């Protein structure tokens, strides 16, 4: 039998059908590819979100554990043990705490973490210490590595300088949120031939770090401000005072931006003696005089500190 040839109309139908089939196949391929891409993107997004949440959670813990690590070093000083390298000591303390935290995160997130404290440094603020920690993580086939920087506050920690400088063998004591120098400070002054060491018998100073809110400091010359400052036991920013890391090492001053606190005398004597800022007593060693010669509890200050705190020529404090 002789086959019939397709007419032009038949050719159009066949051609159109072929084009539609090919287009349909291309659409199917595009849809499947898009679905796979979206699915993979969602997986990547979920993985990134998981890692972001872990890093955020871990970063918060670095601030908390950093402060705890500083406190551990301070406790060592209060136990009578010297610290020669405070940064190294705190790094060791923090790495120990981070190992425990990594185990906790393993149970919480089923993630393998490895961390290392890279540095412990003074920050631009004397009230904070900068920590840099390298954190590596692996969960399934996903991995990440990041250096986390966080500042830990020293507020609420004890001042290590008096104990580190004089040692507990001197008889200096810490109780009632105060450092009680007893005869330790006067003996230190006598040993170094400073003027009127008897003026500092039974001297006291704040023990817990509290940032003074009366800023600028000239407001200490306003009525009752100095009285409240001494009663509460505030510490003050000072370019001449030592930072917390150096205070752990018994340094009365250092090249970093630090702090100072008043060592308050309780004596009827009005003799000229060391100005009562702690960096002066423990490092700079220059004299001052009582603000009020008739007040047993009066501060002994030099002219520059009187000016800094608004106490020069002001009798209203």
C-alpha positions, 0 to 999 in steps of 0.5 A: 500500500502506498503511504500518504504524505503529510500535507502542510496542515499535518506538518504544522500540527506535528511541528507544534506538538514537538515544540510543546513537548520540548517546551514542557520538558524544559519547564519541568527541568527548570522547575525541578532545578529551581526546587532543588536550588531553593531546597539547598538554599534553605538548608544553607540558610538553616545551617547559617542560622544555626551557626549564627545562633551558636556564635551569638550564644557563645559570644555572650558566654565569653563576656561572662566567663571572661569576668569569671576568669579575671575573678579567679586570678583575683582570688589567687592574689587574695589567697596570697599567691603572686601573679607575674603575668596576669594576661597569661593567667587569665588566658589559662583560666578562660580556656579551662572555662571554655572547655567546659562550655564546649562540652555543654554546647555539644550536649545542647546543639550536638556540635563539636567546638574547639576554642582558644583564647588568643589574647587578654588585653586592656581596652580603651576603658579601664572598666573593661578587658578585651578578650579575643577567642578563636572558635572552630565548630563542626556540625555534620558536614558544615564547619566554621571558624571565627575570631570572637572579640568581647569586652568583659567588665571588671565592675563588681570584682575586688581590687587586687592591688593592695593585697598584691602590693603589700601581700597578706603577710603584711597584715592588710585585711579585707572585710566589710567591702573595705581594705583595712590597712591596719599598720601594713601601709604605715610600715610600707611607708616607713620602710621606704622613708616616706613622710609621716607614715603614722598618718596612714595607720588604720587607713581604709580603701574601697574593695569592690570596683565601682565606677564613680558616676559623678562625671566630670569629676570636678562635681566632687566639689559640690555639696555632699558629693565627696561624702557620698563618693567616699561612703559608697567607695567609688573608683575613678578613671586616671591616666596615671593609675594602673589598669586592672591587669597591672593591678593584679601584678602589684603595679601601682601605675602602668602605661595603660589607661587605668584607675585610682581610688582614695586611701582614706586616713582616719587620724587627728594628725595634720602632718604632710604625707603622701597624697592619698590616691593609690597610684601616688602611695604605691608608685608616684610618691609625692606629698599632699595635705589634709583638705580639712585639718580638723577632720579625722577622716579628711583626705590627704591630697596634692594640688593637682588632685584637688583641682581634678576633683573640684576641691581646691578652695571649696569648703562645702564638701 
